[in-house]
């Protein structure tokens, strides 16, 4: 089999290099969530196509770690490959680090491509190898060496995001960064995170599908600001822009030589994001201040211009999604339609919106049991056909000049089981309650996550993913530090919810072989009243699209849940109805109508 052949060829390279255990993550040189085609070595070696996973290859065994979003998908894709699925977080499943510690032979050599593993992780792995009396080799891209038809490194044109959209000039952002270095006592800053660089310089690119970023590194020293970028990506106009900013440009890969030349500097960098190769290239005379990049926190707090633009983007996106839901519910059962065709139709409605650029991630279009796979990908010509029964889930988003959107709606296509109605209703309750939370300033998302999970936990149910993630401005759809998680980690409690943070609210439930349900809105964190007890905070939904009343069981909802639903639907009607005509407008009026709890067995049927 092809995958088995690739693994054997990799093992031949391992033997030649004297490497006993080799790690292949899902990563590029910048710790990006999604890797461009050039960097998909883990997919090439294992055949698993999900966006998150780590492969570890020994002389005897090949294993793949992935998280709960991909358990079902990975099990299917790894069949017959000989690759063992390691379900992260499950009982009895070791972490990658524990597996390395247990599997690396005494005196053995651990290997990986140091450009694609963060320094913090690389240091831990090196210590594990030394603990076994072994050593680390981080200088070989063995998977790349055997990948004969590897795609070229992307070098798409880079463009300038005007201040009318960004809300702050790059000059001011660079001044802020310089002052922050002075404040921390740093004399240099190495920045490798692509969305941080794009935000800092007010540029956007197209080197990672759906994420409008450019492959680049940025280094600020006492005298210089240097952007390491592929020359093909820089036009004369862009070069002139960089010249005005006082930013030098240099070849993308020359950053390693530049870093080797730093001597006696106090270097501010995030060792959790800077790659191992750069970290090892730093001369011992340099002092390292390891902390989050200042730009990461700054860009998470949207400025007033960005906030207003984001509201505009979500009105446009809400119009597109609502038109799609109307079209789907009107035509289901009368036309032939599969999951991929439905996703294409939704994309068509987005393309009608002024300022739309591209999707913010690959659309999840999943019918019935396929929706139980959180990040299911419908393949044209080989996916499920939609029928006039059961549930259909679509998780999608758009990149607009005014911002980034991400929305999930689950829609009843016909008759539902009582279990499907219950699960749909619990998901809506969970989403609305978190969005209505009020809390003291100083909370992080970990303090609020239980609000969304409680309706499920009360019934012994749960969902195996985070409740929410931060969202960028015409940048990555997943950006930190903000989010909602229930597991306590240092990262989860080291930040607080600030006014202007944009975060998703997306509880769900997934029943393998039956159905999957998720309802997702994005929301701003906002200041509310200040009392003698302190500053209180709340949320503002910016996502605008109706929640399918046909799938609700009102008997499960408390009065406050129904009030929250009606209040949200009033906002949807007020914001979107001016953009609807005729039948669409009447349909929207019906699907945002006020509902009330009339009896113990009350359900809604449109």
LINNOR-V21016 format. One record per helix or strand of 3 or more residues. SS is the DSSP state (alpha for helix, beta for strand). FROM is the first residue (numbers start at 0). LEN is the number of residues. If there is no record, write none. Layout:
ss=SS from=FROM len=LEN
ss=SS from=FROM len=LEN
This chain:
ss=alpha from=1 len=16
ss=beta from=20 len=5
ss=alpha from=36 len=3
ss=alpha from=40 len=6
ss=beta from=53 len=5
ss=beta from=61 len=5
ss=alpha from=67 len=10
ss=beta from=82 len=5
ss=alpha from=95 len=8
ss=beta from=108 len=3
ss=alpha from=113 len=3
ss=alpha from=118 len=13
ss=beta from=134 len=3
ss=alpha from=141 len=5
ss=alpha from=162 len=4
ss=alpha from=169 len=15
ss=beta from=187 len=4
ss=alpha from=193 len=8
ss=beta from=215 len=5
ss=beta from=224 len=5
ss=alpha from=230 len=3
ss=alpha from=235 len=10
ss=beta from=247 len=3
ss=alpha from=251 len=9
ss=beta from=265 len=4
ss=alpha from=275 len=6
ss=beta from=286 len=4
ss=alpha from=293 len=7
ss=alpha from=303 len=28
ss=alpha from=338 len=13
ss=beta from=355 len=4
ss=beta from=363 len=4
ss=alpha from=367 len=5
ss=beta from=390 len=6
ss=beta from=397 len=3
ss=beta from=406 len=6
ss=alpha from=417 len=18
ss=alpha from=444 len=3
ss=alpha from=448 len=9
ss=beta from=467 len=3
ss=beta from=478 len=6
ss=alpha from=489 len=4
ss=beta from=500 len=5
ss=beta from=507 len=4
ss=beta from=514 len=4
ss=beta from=519 len=12
ss=beta from=533 len=8
ss=alpha from=548 len=3
ss=alpha from=553 len=3
ss=alpha from=558 len=21
ss=alpha from=581 len=10
